[in-house]
Amino acid sequence: MSIPFVKEIKNIVKLSFPIAISAIAISMMGIVDTMMVGNYNTEQLAYVGLATAVFVLYSHVFAARRANPRITRVWR
């Protein structure tokens, strides 16, 4: 006896895989940037943290605009 929603769960996992990979890549980018600047003073480290936060926010907004064109009206 199989569970009726197993196929839907498999489809959700297939769809979520690229999203998870991109989230991991963005996180790794922030970690690597922090590691590179970690030997400098706290001011430069704060700049990198701020730039990473802005980049993540921008990438999420850009991805949302591509996924749903109606969101474009909000950002104009």
DSSP file (Angstrom, degrees, kcal/mol; ACC not computed):
  #  RESIDUE AA STRUCTURE BP1 BP2  ACC     N-H-->O    O-->H-N    N-H-->O    O-->H-N    TCO  KAPPA ALPHA  PHI   PSI    X-CA   Y-CA   Z-CA
    1    1 A M              0   0    0      0, 0.0     2,-0.3     0, 0.0     0, 0.0   0.000 360.0 360.0 360.0 122.6    0.0    0.0    0.0
    2    2 A S        -     0   0    0      1,-0.0     0, 0.0     2,-0.0     0, 0.0  -0.687 360.0-109.1-102.9 155.6    1.6    3.3   -1.1
    3    3 A I    >   -     0   0    0     -2,-0.3     3,-1.4     1,-0.1     4,-0.3  -0.663  26.1-135.4 -80.1 132.6    0.9    6.7    0.2
    4    4 A P  T 3  S+     0   0    0      0, 0.0     3,-0.4     0, 0.0     4,-0.3   0.727  98.2  51.9 -67.4 -21.7   -1.0    8.8   -2.3
    5    5 A F  T 3> S+     0   0    0      1,-0.2     4,-2.0     2,-0.1     5,-0.2   0.251  75.5 100.8-101.1  15.2    1.1   12.0   -2.0
    6    6 A V  H <> S+     0   0    0     -3,-1.4     4,-2.3     1,-0.2    -1,-0.2   0.896  82.1  53.0 -64.0 -39.7    4.5   10.4   -2.5
    7    7 A K  H  > S+     0   0    0     -3,-0.4     4,-2.1    -4,-0.3    -1,-0.2   0.900 108.7  49.6 -62.9 -40.8    4.6   11.6   -6.2
    8    8 A E  H  > S+     0   0    0     -4,-0.3     4,-2.3     2,-0.2    -1,-0.2   0.891 109.7  51.2 -66.0 -38.6    3.8   15.2   -5.1
    9    9 A I  H  X S+     0   0    0     -4,-2.0     4,-2.3     2,-0.2    -2,-0.2   0.911 108.9  51.1 -64.9 -40.8    6.6   15.0   -2.5
   10   10 A K  H  X S+     0   0    0     -4,-2.3     4,-2.1     1,-0.2    -2,-0.2   0.907 110.6  49.2 -62.1 -41.1    9.1   13.8   -5.1
   11   11 A N  H  X S+     0   0    0     -4,-2.1     4,-2.2     2,-0.2    -2,-0.2   0.893 110.2  50.7 -65.5 -39.3    8.1   16.7   -7.4
   12   12 A I  H  X S+     0   0    0     -4,-2.3     4,-2.3     2,-0.2    -2,-0.2   0.905 109.9  50.2 -64.6 -40.8    8.5   19.2   -4.6
   13   13 A V  H  X S+     0   0    0     -4,-2.3     4,-1.2     2,-0.2    -2,-0.2   0.904 109.9  50.9 -64.5 -40.1   11.9   17.8   -3.8
   14   14 A K  H  < S+     0   0    0     -4,-2.1    -2,-0.2     1,-0.2    -1,-0.2   0.904 113.8  44.8 -62.4 -41.0   12.9   18.1   -7.5
   15   15 A L  H  X S+     0   0    0     -4,-2.2     4,-0.6     1,-0.2    -2,-0.2   0.841 113.1  49.9 -72.5 -32.6   11.7   21.7   -7.7
   16   16 A S  H  X S+     0   0    0     -4,-2.3     4,-2.5     1,-0.2    -1,-0.2   0.663  90.3  80.9 -83.2 -14.7   13.4   22.7   -4.4
   17   17 A F  H  X S+     0   0    0     -4,-1.2     4,-2.3     1,-0.2    -1,-0.2   0.935  93.9  44.4 -59.9 -50.3   16.8   21.3   -5.3
   18   18 A P  H  > S+     0   0    0      0, 0.0     4,-2.3     0, 0.0    -1,-0.2   0.869 113.4  52.7 -63.3 -33.0   18.0   24.2   -7.4
   19   19 A I  H  X S+     0   0    0     -4,-0.6     4,-2.1     2,-0.2    -2,-0.2   0.923 110.2  47.3 -66.1 -43.0   16.7   26.7   -4.8
   20   20 A A  H  X S+     0   0    0     -4,-2.5     4,-2.3     2,-0.2    -1,-0.2   0.905 111.2  51.3 -64.7 -41.4   18.6   24.9   -2.1
   21   21 A I  H  X S+     0   0    0     -4,-2.3     4,-2.3     1,-0.2    -2,-0.2   0.914 111.0  47.6 -62.7 -43.2   21.8   24.9   -4.2
   22   22 A S  H  X S+     0   0    0     -4,-2.3     4,-2.4     2,-0.2    -1,-0.2   0.880 110.7  51.8 -67.9 -36.1   21.6   28.6   -4.9
   23   23 A A  H  X S+     0   0    0     -4,-2.1     4,-2.2     2,-0.2    -1,-0.2   0.908 111.2  47.5 -64.9 -41.1   20.9   29.4   -1.2
   24   24 A I  H  X S+     0   0    0     -4,-2.3     4,-2.6     2,-0.2    -2,-0.2   0.904 111.4  51.4 -65.2 -40.9   24.0   27.4   -0.2
   25   25 A A  H  X S+     0   0    0     -4,-2.3     4,-2.1     2,-0.2    -2,-0.2   0.907 110.4  47.9 -64.3 -41.7   26.1   29.1   -2.9
   26   26 A I  H  X S+     0   0    0     -4,-2.4     4,-1.9     2,-0.2    -1,-0.2   0.905 112.7  49.3 -65.8 -40.4   25.0   32.6   -1.7
   27   27 A S  H  X S+     0   0    0     -4,-2.2     4,-2.2     1,-0.2    -2,-0.2   0.916 110.5  50.1 -63.8 -42.5   25.8   31.6    1.9
   28   28 A M  H  X S+     0   0    0     -4,-2.6     4,-2.8     1,-0.2     5,-0.2   0.873 106.9  55.4 -63.9 -36.5   29.2   30.3    0.9
   29   29 A M  H  X S+     0   0    0     -4,-2.1     4,-2.5     1,-0.2    -1,-0.2   0.926 109.2  47.1 -61.5 -43.9   29.9   33.5   -1.0
   30   30 A G  H  X S+     0   0    0     -4,-1.9     4,-2.1     2,-0.2    -2,-0.2   0.888 112.6  49.4 -64.2 -39.2   29.2   35.5    2.2
   31   31 A I  H  X S+     0   0    0     -4,-2.2     4,-2.3     2,-0.2    -2,-0.2   0.923 112.0  47.4 -66.2 -44.0   31.4   33.2    4.3
   32   32 A V  H  X S+     0   0    0     -4,-2.8     4,-2.3     2,-0.2    -2,-0.2   0.909 111.5  51.1 -65.2 -41.9   34.3   33.4    1.8
   33   33 A D  H  X S+     0   0    0     -4,-2.5     4,-1.8    -5,-0.2    -1,-0.2   0.916 111.4  48.2 -60.2 -42.6   34.0   37.2    1.6
   34   34 A T  H  X S+     0   0    0     -4,-2.1     4,-1.1     1,-0.2    -2,-0.2   0.885 110.7  51.0 -66.0 -38.5   34.1   37.4    5.4
   35   35 A M  H  < S+     0   0    0     -4,-2.3     4,-0.3     1,-0.2    -1,-0.2   0.887 109.5  50.4 -65.6 -38.6   37.1   35.0    5.6
   36   36 A M  H  < S+     0   0    0     -4,-2.3     3,-0.4     1,-0.2    -1,-0.2   0.869 119.3  36.2 -67.9 -35.2   39.0   37.1    3.1
   37   37 A V  H >< S+     0   0    0     -4,-1.8     3,-2.0     1,-0.2    -1,-0.2   0.516  90.9  96.0 -95.2  -6.0   38.4   40.4    5.0
   38   38 A G  T 3< S+     0   0    0     -4,-1.1    -1,-0.2     1,-0.3    -2,-0.1   0.728  77.7  59.1 -59.4 -24.3   38.6   38.8    8.4
   39   39 A N  T 3  S+     0   0    0     -3,-0.4    -1,-0.3    -4,-0.3    -2,-0.1   0.572  97.3  73.9 -83.2  -8.1   42.2   39.8    8.8
   40   40 A Y  S <  S-     0   0    0     -3,-2.0    -3,-0.0     1,-0.2     2,-0.0  -0.199  98.0 -71.0 -91.1-171.6   41.5   43.5    8.4
   41   41 A N     >  -     0   0    0      1,-0.1     4,-1.5    -2,-0.1     3,-0.3  -0.189  47.5 -99.0 -80.0 176.1   39.8   45.8   10.9
   42   42 A T  H  > S+     0   0    0      1,-0.2     4,-2.1     2,-0.2     5,-0.1   0.757 116.3  64.0 -69.3 -25.2   36.1   45.7   12.0
   43   43 A E  H  > S+     0   0    0      2,-0.2     4,-1.9     1,-0.2    -1,-0.2   0.942 105.4  43.6 -65.1 -46.6   35.2   48.6    9.7
   44   44 A Q  H  > S+     0   0    0     -3,-0.3     4,-2.1     1,-0.2    -1,-0.2   0.869 112.2  54.4 -65.7 -35.6   36.0   46.6    6.5
   45   45 A L  H  X S+     0   0    0     -4,-1.5     4,-2.1     1,-0.2    -1,-0.2   0.876 107.2  50.5 -65.2 -37.0   34.3   43.6    8.0
   46   46 A A  H  X S+     0   0    0     -4,-2.1     4,-2.4     2,-0.2    -2,-0.2   0.883 108.1  53.3 -66.9 -38.3   31.2   45.6    8.5
   47   47 A Y  H  X S+     0   0    0     -4,-1.9     4,-2.6     2,-0.2    -2,-0.2   0.912 109.5  48.0 -62.2 -42.3   31.3   46.8    4.9
   48   48 A V  H  X S+     0   0    0     -4,-2.1     4,-2.5     2,-0.2    -2,-0.2   0.908 111.3  50.4 -66.3 -41.4   31.5   43.3    3.6
   49   49 A G  H  X S+     0   0    0     -4,-2.1     4,-2.1     2,-0.2    -2,-0.2   0.909 112.4  47.2 -62.2 -41.9   28.6   42.2    5.8
   50   50 A L  H  X S+     0   0    0     -4,-2.4     4,-2.4     2,-0.2    -2,-0.2   0.914 112.2  49.4 -65.8 -43.3   26.5   45.1    4.6
   51   51 A A  H  X S+     0   0    0     -4,-2.6     4,-2.4     1,-0.2    -2,-0.2   0.892 110.8  50.3 -63.9 -39.3   27.3   44.4    1.0
   52   52 A T  H  X S+     0   0    0     -4,-2.5     4,-2.5     2,-0.2    -1,-0.2   0.912 110.3  49.8 -64.5 -42.0   26.5   40.7    1.4
   53   53 A A  H  X S+     0   0    0     -4,-2.1     4,-2.3     2,-0.2    -2,-0.2   0.908 112.3  47.4 -63.3 -42.1   23.1   41.6    3.0
   54   54 A V  H  X S+     0   0    0     -4,-2.4     4,-2.7     2,-0.2    -2,-0.2   0.905 112.1  50.4 -65.9 -40.9   22.3   44.0    0.1
   55   55 A F  H  X S+     0   0    0     -4,-2.4     4,-2.6     2,-0.2    -2,-0.2   0.920 111.3  47.8 -63.1 -44.1   23.3   41.4   -2.5
   56   56 A V  H  X S+     0   0    0     -4,-2.5     4,-2.0     2,-0.2    -2,-0.2   0.922 113.4  48.0 -64.0 -43.8   21.2   38.7   -0.9
   57   57 A L  H  X S+     0   0    0     -4,-2.3     4,-2.3     1,-0.2    -2,-0.2   0.931 113.4  47.8 -61.9 -45.6   18.2   41.1   -0.7
   58   58 A Y  H  X S+     0   0    0     -4,-2.7     4,-2.8     1,-0.2    -2,-0.2   0.902 110.8  50.9 -62.6 -41.7   18.7   42.2   -4.3
   59   59 A S  H  X S+     0   0    0     -4,-2.6     4,-2.2     1,-0.2    -1,-0.2   0.868 111.0  48.8 -67.0 -34.7   19.0   38.6   -5.6
   60   60 A H  H  X S+     0   0    0     -4,-2.0     4,-2.3     2,-0.2    -1,-0.2   0.913 113.1  46.6 -69.7 -41.6   15.8   37.6   -3.8
   61   61 A V  H  X S+     0   0    0     -4,-2.3     4,-2.4     2,-0.2    -2,-0.2   0.919 113.2  49.4 -65.4 -42.5   13.9   40.6   -5.2
   62   62 A F  H  X S+     0   0    0     -4,-2.8     4,-1.9     1,-0.2    -2,-0.2   0.911 111.9  48.2 -62.8 -42.5   15.2   39.9   -8.7
   63   63 A A  H  X S+     0   0    0     -4,-2.2     4,-1.9     1,-0.2    -1,-0.2   0.888 111.3  50.4 -65.7 -38.3   14.2   36.2   -8.4
   64   64 A A  H  X S+     0   0    0     -4,-2.3     4,-2.2     1,-0.2     7,-0.2   0.887 108.6  52.3 -67.1 -38.2   10.8   37.2   -7.2
   65   65 A R  H  < S+     0   0    0     -4,-2.4     7,-0.2     1,-0.2    -1,-0.2   0.876 110.9  47.2 -65.5 -36.6   10.3   39.6  -10.1
   66   66 A R  H  < S+     0   0    0     -4,-1.9    -1,-0.2     1,-0.2    -2,-0.2   0.852 113.6  48.1 -72.8 -32.9   11.2   36.9  -12.6
   67   67 A A  H  < S+     0   0    0     -4,-1.9    -2,-0.2     1,-0.3    -1,-0.2   0.846 126.4  23.2 -75.8 -33.5    8.9   34.4  -11.0
   68   68 A N    ><  -     0   0    0     -4,-2.2     3,-1.8    -5,-0.1     4,-0.4  -0.879  63.3-165.1-138.0 102.1    5.9   36.7  -10.8
   69   69 A P  G >  S+     0   0    0      0, 0.0     3,-1.2     0, 0.0     4,-0.4   0.720  85.2  71.9 -62.1 -20.8    5.8   39.7  -13.2
   70   70 A R  G >  S+     0   0    0      1,-0.3     3,-0.8     2,-0.2     4,-0.4   0.766  86.3  65.9 -66.1 -22.6    3.0   41.3  -11.1
   71   71 A I  G X> S+     0   0    0     -3,-1.8     3,-1.1    -7,-0.2     4,-1.1   0.765  84.4  75.1 -68.4 -23.7    5.6   42.1   -8.4
   72   72 A T  G <4 S+     0   0    0     -3,-1.2     3,-0.4    -4,-0.4     4,-0.4   0.858  87.0  60.5 -56.6 -36.9    7.3   44.5  -11.0
   73   73 A R  G X4 S+     0   0    0     -3,-0.8     3,-0.7    -4,-0.4    -1,-0.3   0.820 100.4  55.1 -62.9 -29.6    4.5   47.0  -10.4
   74   74 A V  T <4 S+     0   0    0     -3,-1.1    -1,-0.2    -4,-0.4    -2,-0.2   0.860 107.8  48.4 -70.3 -35.2    5.4   47.3   -6.7
   75   75 A W  T 3<        0   0    0     -4,-1.1    -1,-0.2    -3,-0.4    -2,-0.2   0.328 360.0 360.0 -92.4   7.6    9.1   48.1   -7.4
   76   76 A R    <         0   0    0     -3,-0.7    -1,-0.2    -4,-0.4    -2,-0.1   0.455 360.0 360.0 -93.5 360.0    8.5   50.9  -10.0
